[in-house]
Amino acid sequence: MLTERLIQAMNRLPGPVLAGLERGLKRLPPLRRLLEREYEKLLDELEPSLKPYRGRFPSFARLPAQGRPREEILEEMAAMQALEEARWKQGFASGAVYHGGQEHIDFLNRVYALHSQTNPLHADLWPSIVKFEAEIVAMTGEMLGAAAVREQAAPGEEVCGTVTSGGTESILLAMKAYRDWAREERGITRPEMVLPVTAHAAFDKAARYFGIKQVRIPVDRTFAADVEAARRAITRNTVVLVGSAPSFPHGVVDPIAQLSELARERGIGFHTDACLGGFVLPWAEKLGHPVPPFDFRLPGVTSISADTHKYGYAAKGTSVILYRRPELRRFQYYTTSDWPGGLYLSPTFAGSRPGGLSAACWAALVSMGEEGYLEATRLILAAAAFIRAGVAAMPELRLLGESLFVVAFTADGLDIYRVLDAMAQRGWSLNGLHRPPAIHIAVTLRHTAPGVAQRFLADLRDAVAEVKAQPQAQGGMAPIYGMAATMPLRGLVDELLKRYLDRLYRV
């Protein structure tokens, strides 16, 4: 979109100057037309992969005049599902499906079917869902150090929480709770959160939604948060400090012990984002792997997010947000007592919620049990170690960070995003990273099946060889990732991403 020399020159400009330049450039009709053409060109190249069923199955931009036969609908859905499920069942996806065993899926589907009409908003009609959610929170809390809090017996402390729709909602709720707590208890009207640059994008979303200023701190050469930078970043307006266990990009656990103690000394909240690792790290520790402390055993940790729908092996759509004390959880709640519709209250953002997902989550936890999680973790860590060693043996690639189950790597001397595309052509759905440009694979139970890890490494070797032989090949996601990694005008990249979302909703 812009020449390399111009991009390099703009990257040297201060942030405020760049922002002004971007606003000015967008007002120039010739540049706007050029951008429009470039956006459309990139998205047109992606269109076939975004809409693979166009022309193959009926399409509906309006309701059909007559309802279609249910069996016909089911046949079409089954046909699409058959086309999609082979990739993840055979282990071609990073993360995405964390268990995937057919017996496990069938079991959760049966549980969901039993509870498909339930809604926890109506606790009087479905007390079973109330039971399930309370026990999900309790079991997750016990796994993440609730017993240590009871032993410390500090006034007002008792691990509690709620079930949410996913890690993003867990993080959003926690940040809202800290904002409202600080406003009421400390009179802070311009709240700030301090977090490493590797923290999940959901924190950025929370900052935008709730008017919280983000103060980003750097990571060190191991991709762990810089504690001294965190110390310098805290101000009188800081309401919460954040650390990851582990971070999504590189699978690195931040120095939670030091960061949380710093937060405790300053009288602010500390949130451990364990959405990715909450159901792996406790079991990895029991298996003897080196796991730094990250949970409620640390007195400075005041909240934890942990995704049950990842390595908790529940169906997609559940997570848990935990708090060290009930007082903080109450700032998450919504209640109103003056609505003409009556008294209204909800623990999370949604009003009505699918009780079937909570039931399936509870069933996943109690059917796995400690023994099941230990065995699953053992298999995953072994597969991850095998993949990690294989990547390290490839001279063209370089591992990023130390991680037990996320393998992140980059390339010195060739375009890693071309490698990403070459792997996609071989069926792999991996995660592209940037700052620095890299790829990762989050290892799941799907990758522990015989031959899957070996196939990944063989395909990766072939992909690297292909890119070395044809370094200028075009197409795929590489141009978009490349632009995002180098483009100094962030608004132009954001606009492209919004247009990408527009395409997804085009019939």
C-alpha positions as CSV (number, residue, x, y, z in Angstrom):
1,M,0.0,0.0,0.0
2,L,2.9,2.4,0.7
3,T,6.5,2.1,-0.4
4,E,8.9,0.5,2.0
5,R,11.1,3.6,2.2
6,L,8.1,5.8,3.0
7,I,7.0,3.3,5.7
8,Q,10.4,3.3,7.3
9,A,10.5,7.1,7.3
10,M,7.1,7.3,9.0
11,N,8.1,4.8,11.6
12,R,10.6,7.3,12.8
13,L,8.0,10.0,13.5
14,P,6.6,10.7,17.0
15,G,3.2,9.2,17.7
16,P,1.3,12.6,17.8
17,V,2.8,13.6,14.5
18,L,1.8,10.3,12.9
19,A,-1.8,10.7,14.1
20,G,-2.0,14.1,12.6
21,L,-0.5,12.9,9.4
22,E,-3.0,10.1,9.2
23,R,-5.9,12.4,9.7
24,G,-4.6,14.7,6.9
25,L,-3.9,11.9,4.5
26,K,-7.4,10.5,4.8
27,R,-8.9,13.8,3.7
28,L,-7.0,13.7,0.4
29,P,-9.4,12.3,-2.3
30,P,-6.6,10.7,-4.4
31,L,-5.2,8.8,-1.4
32,R,-8.7,7.7,-0.3
33,R,-9.4,6.3,-3.7
34,L,-6.0,4.5,-3.6
35,L,-6.8,3.0,-0.2
36,E,-10.2,1.9,-1.4
37,R,-8.7,0.0,-4.3
38,E,-6.0,-1.6,-2.1
39,Y,-8.6,-2.6,0.6
40,E,-10.8,-4.2,-2.0
41,K,-7.9,-6.0,-3.7
42,L,-6.8,-7.6,-0.5
43,L,-10.3,-8.6,0.5
44,D,-11.2,-9.9,-2.9
45,E,-8.2,-12.2,-2.7
46,L,-9.5,-13.6,0.6
47,E,-13.1,-13.8,-0.5
48,P,-13.0,-17.4,-1.8
49,S,-11.7,-18.7,1.6
50,L,-14.2,-16.5,3.5
51,K,-17.2,-17.7,1.5
52,P,-16.4,-21.3,0.4
53,Y,-20.1,-22.3,0.3
54,R,-21.2,-19.7,-2.1
55,G,-22.9,-21.4,-5.0
56,R,-22.7,-24.8,-3.3
57,F,-25.5,-24.4,-0.8
58,P,-28.7,-22.3,-0.8
59,S,-28.3,-18.8,0.4
60,F,-30.9,-16.7,2.2
61,A,-30.9,-12.9,2.3
62,R,-34.5,-12.9,3.5
63,L,-36.8,-15.4,5.1
64,P,-38.1,-18.1,2.7
65,A,-41.8,-17.7,1.8
66,Q,-42.4,-21.2,3.1
67,G,-40.5,-22.9,5.8
68,R,-38.0,-25.6,4.6
69,P,-38.3,-29.2,5.6
70,R,-36.3,-29.9,8.8
71,E,-34.6,-33.0,7.4
72,E,-33.4,-31.0,4.4
73,I,-32.0,-28.4,6.7
74,L,-30.2,-31.0,8.8
75,E,-28.7,-32.6,5.7
76,E,-27.2,-29.4,4.5
77,M,-25.8,-28.5,8.0
78,A,-24.4,-32.0,8.2
79,A,-22.7,-31.6,4.8
80,M,-21.1,-28.3,5.8
81,Q,-20.0,-29.8,9.2
82,A,-18.4,-32.8,7.4
83,L,-16.4,-30.4,5.2
84,E,-15.1,-28.5,8.3
85,E,-14.6,-31.0,11.0
86,A,-11.8,-33.1,9.3
87,R,-9.2,-30.3,9.9
88,W,-9.6,-29.9,13.6
89,K,-10.3,-33.6,14.2
90,Q,-7.0,-34.5,12.6
91,G,-5.2,-31.9,14.7
92,F,-4.6,-29.2,12.0
93,A,-5.7,-26.4,14.3
94,S,-3.8,-24.3,16.9
95,G,-6.1,-24.3,20.0
96,A,-9.7,-23.9,18.7
97,V,-10.9,-27.4,19.8
98,Y,-9.1,-28.4,23.0
99,H,-10.5,-31.9,23.5
100,G,-12.4,-33.1,20.5
101,G,-12.8,-36.8,21.4
102,Q,-16.0,-38.1,20.0
103,E,-17.2,-39.7,23.2
104,H,-16.6,-36.5,25.0
105,I,-18.4,-34.5,22.4
106,D,-21.4,-36.9,22.3
107,F,-21.6,-36.7,26.1
108,L,-21.6,-32.9,26.2
109,N,-24.2,-32.8,23.4
110,R,-26.5,-35.0,25.4
111,V,-26.1,-32.8,28.5
112,Y,-26.8,-29.7,26.4
113,A,-29.9,-31.3,24.9
114,L,-31.3,-32.0,28.4
115,H,-30.9,-28.4,29.3
116,S,-31.4,-26.6,26.0
117,Q,-34.4,-24.6,27.2
118,T,-32.9,-23.5,30.5
119,N,-32.0,-19.9,31.4
120,P,-30.2,-18.9,34.6
121,L,-32.0,-15.5,34.5
122,H,-34.9,-17.5,35.8
123,A,-33.3,-19.1,38.9
124,D,-36.7,-20.1,40.2
125,L,-37.5,-22.2,37.1
126,W,-34.1,-23.8,36.8
127,P,-32.4,-24.2,40.1
128,S,-30.3,-26.9,38.6
129,I,-28.4,-24.3,36.6
130,V,-27.8,-22.3,39.8
131,K,-26.3,-25.4,41.3
132,F,-24.1,-26.1,38.3
133,E,-22.7,-22.6,38.1
134,A,-22.0,-22.3,41.8
135,E,-20.1,-25.6,41.7
136,I,-18.2,-24.6,38.6
137,V,-17.0,-21.5,40.4
138,A,-16.2,-23.4,43.6
139,M,-14.2,-26.2,41.7
140,T,-12.3,-23.7,39.7
141,G,-11.5,-21.6,42.8
142,E,-10.2,-24.7,44.6
143,M,-8.0,-25.5,41.7
144,L,-6.6,-22.0,41.8
145,G,-5.7,-21.5,45.5
146,A,-8.9,-20.9,47.4
147,A,-7.7,-23.2,50.2
148,A,-4.7,-20.9,50.7
149,V,-7.0,-17.9,51.1
150,R,-9.0,-19.8,53.8
151,E,-5.8,-20.7,55.6
152,Q,-4.7,-17.0,55.6
153,A,-8.1,-16.1,57.1
154,A,-7.9,-12.4,56.2
155,P,-11.0,-10.4,57.0
156,G,-13.5,-10.3,54.1
157,E,-11.5,-12.7,51.9
158,E,-13.3,-15.7,50.4
159,V,-12.7,-16.7,46.8
160,C,-15.9,-16.3,44.8
161,G,-16.9,-15.6,41.2
162,T,-19.3,-16.1,38.3
163,V,-19.6,-18.1,35.1
164,T,-19.2,-16.0,32.0
165,S,-19.5,-16.5,28.2
166,G,-15.7,-16.6,27.6
167,G,-12.4,-15.1,28.5
168,T,-13.2,-11.7,27.0
169,E,-16.3,-11.3,29.2
170,S,-14.3,-12.5,32.2
171,I,-11.7,-9.8,31.6
172,L,-14.2,-7.1,30.8
173,L,-16.2,-7.8,34.0
174,A,-13.0,-7.7,36.1
175,M,-11.9,-4.4,34.7
176,K,-15.4,-2.9,35.2
177,A,-15.4,-4.1,38.8
178,Y,-12.0,-2.5,39.4
179,R,-13.1,0.8,37.8
180,D,-16.3,1.0,39.9
181,W,-14.5,-0.1,43.1
182,A,-11.9,2.6,42.7
183,R,-14.5,5.2,41.9
184,E,-16.5,4.4,45.0
185,E,-13.8,3.5,47.5
186,R,-11.0,5.8,46.4
187,G,-12.7,8.6,44.4
188,I,-10.7,7.8,41.3
189,T,-12.5,9.3,38.2
190,R,-9.7,8.8,35.7
191,P,-8.8,5.2,36.2
192,E,-5.7,3.5,34.7
193,M,-4.7,-0.1,34.2
194,V,-1.0,-1.1,34.0
195,L,-0.4,-4.2,31.8
196,P,2.4,-5.7,29.6
197,V,2.2,-5.3,25.8
198,T,1.6,-9.0,25.6
199,A,-1.6,-8.9,27.6
200,H,-4.7,-10.1,25.8
201,A,-6.5,-7.7,23.4
202,A,-9.6,-8.1,25.7
203,F,-7.9,-5.6,28.1
204,D,-7.8,-3.1,25.3
205,K,-11.5,-3.7,24.6
206,A,-12.2,-3.2,28.3
207,A,-10.3,0.1,28.3
208,R,-12.2,1.4,25.3
209,Y,-15.6,0.2,26.7
210,F,-15.2,1.5,30.2
211,G,-13.0,4.6,29.8
212,I,-9.9,3.2,31.5
213,K,-6.5,4.5,30.4
214,Q,-4.1,1.8,29.4
215,V,-0.5,2.1,30.5
216,R,1.5,-0.5,28.6
217,I,4.8,-1.8,29.9
218,P,7.5,-3.6,27.9
219,V,8.5,-7.2,28.2
220,D,12.1,-8.5,28.6
221,R,14.0,-10.6,26.1
222,T,12.2,-13.7,27.5
223,F,8.8,-12.0,26.7
224,A,8.0,-11.7,30.5
225,A,6.6,-8.4,31.9
226,D,9.2,-5.9,33.1
227,V,8.6,-5.5,36.9
228,E,10.6,-2.3,37.2
229,A,8.7,-0.8,34.3
230,A,5.4,-1.7,36.1
231,R,6.7,-0.1,39.3
232,R,7.4,3.2,37.4
233,A,4.1,3.0,35.6
234,I,1.8,3.0,38.7
235,T,0.3,6.3,39.6
236,R,-2.4,7.6,42.0
237,N,-5.0,6.8,39.3
238,T,-3.9,3.1,38.8
239,V,-6.7,0.8,39.8
240,V,-5.3,-2.6,38.6
241,L,-2.1,-4.2,37.5
242,V,-2.3,-7.2,35.1
243,G,-0.2,-10.2,34.4
244,S,-0.7,-13.3,32.2
245,A,-0.4,-17.0,33.1
246,P,0.6,-17.5,30.4
247,S,0.4,-14.8,27.7
248,F,-1.5,-15.7,24.5
249,P,1.3,-14.8,22.0
250,H,4.3,-16.7,23.4
251,G,2.9,-18.8,26.3
252,V,5.2,-17.1,28.8
253,V,4.1,-16.7,32.4
254,D,4.7,-13.2,33.7
255,P,6.4,-12.7,37.1
256,I,3.1,-12.8,38.9
257,A,4.7,-13.1,42.4
258,Q,6.6,-9.8,42.0
259,L,3.9,-8.0,40.2
260,S,1.1,-8.9,42.6
261,E,3.2,-8.0,45.6
262,L,3.9,-4.6,44.0
263,A,0.1,-4.2,43.6
264,R,-0.5,-5.2,47.2
265,E,2.1,-2.7,48.5
266,R,0.3,0.0,46.5
267,G,-3.2,-1.0,47.6
268,I,-4.4,-1.7,44.1
269,G,-5.9,-4.7,42.4
270,F,-4.0,-7.4,40.6
271,H,-5.5,-9.6,37.9
272,T,-4.0,-12.8,36.7
273,D,-5.2,-13.6,33.2
274,A,-5.1,-17.4,33.3
275,C,-7.7,-17.8,30.5
276,L,-5.2,-19.9,28.6
277,G,-3.4,-21.6,31.4
278,G,-5.8,-21.9,34.2
279,F,-6.7,-25.5,33.5
280,V,-3.1,-26.5,32.5
281,L,-0.7,-24.9,35.0
282,P,-2.1,-26.4,38.2
283,W,-1.8,-29.9,36.8
284,A,1.6,-29.2,35.2
285,E,2.8,-28.2,38.6
286,K,1.5,-31.5,40.1
287,L,3.3,-33.4,37.4
288,G,6.6,-31.8,38.5
289,H,7.0,-29.2,35.8
290,P,8.4,-25.8,36.8
291,V,5.4,-23.5,37.2
292,P,5.9,-20.1,38.8
293,P,3.3,-19.1,41.3
294,F,0.3,-17.2,39.7
295,D,-2.9,-17.9,41.7
296,F,-4.6,-17.0,45.0
297,R,-1.7,-18.5,47.0
298,L,-0.1,-15.2,46.3
299,P,-1.7,-12.6,48.7
300,G,-1.6,-9.8,46.1
301,V,-3.7,-11.6,43.5
302,T,-7.2,-10.3,43.8
303,S,-8.8,-11.8,40.7
304,I,-8.2,-14.5,38.1
305,S,-9.9,-15.3,34.8
306,A,-9.8,-19.0,33.6
307,D,-11.5,-20.4,30.6
308,T,-13.4,-23.6,31.1
309,H,-14.0,-23.8,27.3
310,K,-10.3,-24.2,26.6
311,Y,-8.3,-26.7,28.6
312,G,-11.3,-27.2,30.9
313,Y,-12.8,-29.1,27.9
314,A,-16.2,-27.6,28.2
315,A,-18.3,-26.7,25.2
316,K,-17.5,-23.3,23.7
317,G,-19.1,-20.4,25.5
318,T,-18.0,-20.6,29.2
319,S,-15.3,-19.1,31.4
320,V,-14.9,-18.2,35.0
321,I,-14.0,-15.0,36.7
322,L,-12.8,-15.3,40.3
323,Y,-12.3,-12.7,43.0
324,R,-10.5,-12.8,46.2
325,R,-13.3,-11.2,48.1
326,P,-17.1,-10.9,47.6
327,E,-17.0,-7.2,48.0
328,L,-15.1,-6.8,44.7
329,R,-17.5,-9.2,42.9
330,R,-20.4,-7.0,43.8
331,F,-19.0,-4.2,41.7
332,Q,-19.4,-6.6,38.7
333,Y,-23.1,-7.1,39.3
334,Y,-26.0,-5.1,37.6
335,T,-29.1,-4.4,39.6
336,T,-32.0,-2.0,39.3
337,S,-34.9,-1.5,41.6
338,D,-36.9,1.3,39.9
339,W,-37.8,-0.2,36.5
340,P,-41.5,-0.5,35.7
341,G,-40.8,-4.1,34.7
342,G,-40.0,-5.0,38.2
343,L,-36.8,-5.8,40.1
344,Y,-34.0,-6.7,37.7
345,L,-30.6,-8.2,38.3
346,S,-27.9,-10.0,36.4
347,P,-24.4,-11.2,37.6
348,T,-22.7,-10.7,34.1
349,F,-23.3,-8.6,31.0
350,A,-26.0,-10.8,29.5
351,G,-29.5,-11.1,30.8
352,S,-30.8,-14.3,29.4
353,R,-28.0,-16.9,29.0
354,P,-27.9,-20.5,27.7
355,G,-28.1,-22.7,30.7
356,G,-27.2,-25.7,28.6
357,L,-23.7,-24.4,28.3
358,S,-23.3,-24.1,32.0
359,A,-24.7,-27.6,32.4
360,A,-22.3,-28.9,29.8
361,C,-19.4,-27.1,31.6
362,W,-20.3,-28.7,34.9
363,A,-20.5,-32.1,33.3
364,A,-17.1,-31.7,31.6
365,L,-15.4,-30.8,34.9
366,V,-16.9,-33.6,37.0
367,S,-16.5,-36.2,34.3
368,M,-12.8,-35.3,33.8
369,G,-11.9,-35.1,37.5
370,E,-8.4,-34.5,38.7
371,E,-7.1,-37.7,37.2
372,G,-8.5,-36.8,33.8
373,Y,-6.9,-33.4,33.9
374,L,-3.6,-34.7,35.0
375,E,-3.5,-37.3,32.2
376,A,-4.6,-34.8,29.6
377,T,-2.0,-32.3,30.7
378,R,0.7,-35.0,30.7
379,L,-0.1,-35.9,27.1
380,I,-0.2,-32.2,26.0
381,L,3.1,-31.2,27.6
382,A,4.8,-34.2,26.1
383,A,3.5,-33.4,22.6
384,A,4.5,-29.7,23.0
385,A,8.0,-30.6,24.1
386,F,8.4,-32.8,21.0
387,I,7.2,-30.0,18.7
388,R,9.4,-27.5,20.5
389,A,12.5,-29.6,20.0
390,G,11.6,-30.2,16.4
391,V,11.3,-26.4,15.7
392,A,14.5,-25.7,17.6
393,A,16.3,-28.2,15.3
394,M,15.3,-26.2,12.2
395,P,18.1,-23.6,11.5
396,E,15.8,-21.2,9.7
397,L,13.5,-20.8,12.7
398,R,14.0,-19.4,16.2
399,L,11.8,-20.1,19.2
400,L,10.4,-17.2,21.2
401,G,10.0,-17.5,25.0
402,E,9.9,-20.5,27.2
403,S,6.5,-22.2,27.4
404,L,5.1,-25.6,28.4
405,F,2.3,-25.9,25.8
406,V,2.5,-22.9,23.4
407,V,5.2,-23.1,20.7
408,A,6.0,-19.7,19.3
409,F,8.7,-19.1,16.7
410,T,9.9,-16.7,14.1
411,A,12.4,-16.8,11.2
412,D,15.5,-14.8,10.5
413,G,16.1,-14.3,6.8
414,L,12.7,-15.3,5.4
415,D,9.1,-14.0,5.7
416,I,7.5,-15.9,8.6
417,Y,4.0,-14.9,7.3
418,R,4.8,-16.7,4.0
419,V,5.5,-19.8,6.1
420,L,2.1,-19.2,7.8
421,D,0.5,-19.2,4.4
422,A,2.4,-22.3,3.2
423,M,1.2,-24.1,6.3
424,A,-2.3,-23.0,5.6
425,Q,-2.0,-24.5,2.1
426,R,-1.1,-27.8,3.8
427,G,-4.3,-27.6,5.9
428,W,-2.9,-26.0,9.1
429,S,-4.8,-23.2,10.9
430,L,-2.1,-21.5,13.0
431,N,-1.9,-18.2,14.8
432,G,0.0,-15.4,13.2
433,L,1.6,-13.0,15.7
434,H,3.4,-9.7,15.3
435,R,5.7,-7.3,17.2
436,P,7.8,-9.4,16.5
437,P,6.4,-11.3,13.4
438,A,5.9,-14.9,14.4
439,I,3.7,-18.0,14.4
440,H,2.5,-20.1,17.3
441,I,0.7,-23.4,17.8
442,A,-1.2,-23.9,21.1
443,V,-0.9,-27.7,21.6
444,T,-4.1,-29.5,22.5
445,L,-5.3,-33.1,23.0
446,R,-5.9,-33.1,19.2
447,H,-2.1,-33.0,18.8
448,T,-1.4,-35.9,21.1
449,A,-2.9,-38.5,18.6
450,P,-0.3,-40.7,17.0
451,G,1.6,-39.0,14.2
452,V,0.1,-35.5,14.5
453,A,3.1,-33.8,16.0
454,Q,5.3,-35.6,13.5
455,R,3.1,-34.4,10.7
456,F,3.3,-30.8,11.9
457,L,7.1,-30.8,11.9
458,A,7.3,-32.5,8.5
459,D,4.9,-29.9,7.0
460,L,6.7,-27.1,8.7
461,R,10.0,-28.2,7.2
462,D,8.4,-28.4,3.8
463,A,6.8,-25.0,4.2
464,V,10.1,-23.4,5.2
465,A,11.8,-25.0,2.1
466,E,9.0,-23.7,-0.1
467,V,9.3,-20.2,1.1
468,K,13.1,-20.3,0.7
469,A,12.7,-21.4,-2.8
470,Q,9.9,-18.9,-3.7
471,P,10.3,-15.9,-1.2
472,Q,8.2,-13.5,-3.3
473,A,5.1,-15.6,-3.7
474,Q,1.9,-13.5,-3.3
475,G,-1.6,-14.1,-1.8
476,G,-3.0,-15.4,1.4
477,M,-2.8,-13.6,4.7
478,A,0.8,-12.7,4.4
479,P,0.3,-9.3,2.9
480,I,-2.2,-8.3,5.6
481,Y,0.0,-9.6,8.4
482,G,3.0,-7.9,6.8
483,M,1.2,-4.6,6.6
484,A,0.0,-4.8,10.2
485,A,3.6,-5.5,11.3
486,T,5.2,-2.6,9.5
487,M,2.5,0.0,8.9
488,P,3.0,3.0,11.2
489,L,-0.5,4.4,10.5
490,R,-2.5,2.1,12.7
491,G,-5.8,3.6,11.6
492,L,-5.3,2.3,8.1
493,V,-4.8,-1.3,9.4
494,D,-7.8,-0.9,11.7
495,E,-10.0,0.2,8.8
496,L,-8.9,-2.9,6.8
497,L,-9.9,-5.2,9.8
498,K,-13.3,-3.5,10.0
499,R,-13.8,-4.1,6.3
500,Y,-12.8,-7.7,6.8
501,L,-15.6,-8.0,9.4
502,D,-18.0,-6.4,6.9
503,R,-17.1,-9.1,4.4
504,L,-17.9,-11.8,6.9
505,Y,-21.5,-10.6,7.2
506,R,-22.0,-10.2,3.4
507,V,-24.5,-12.7,2.0
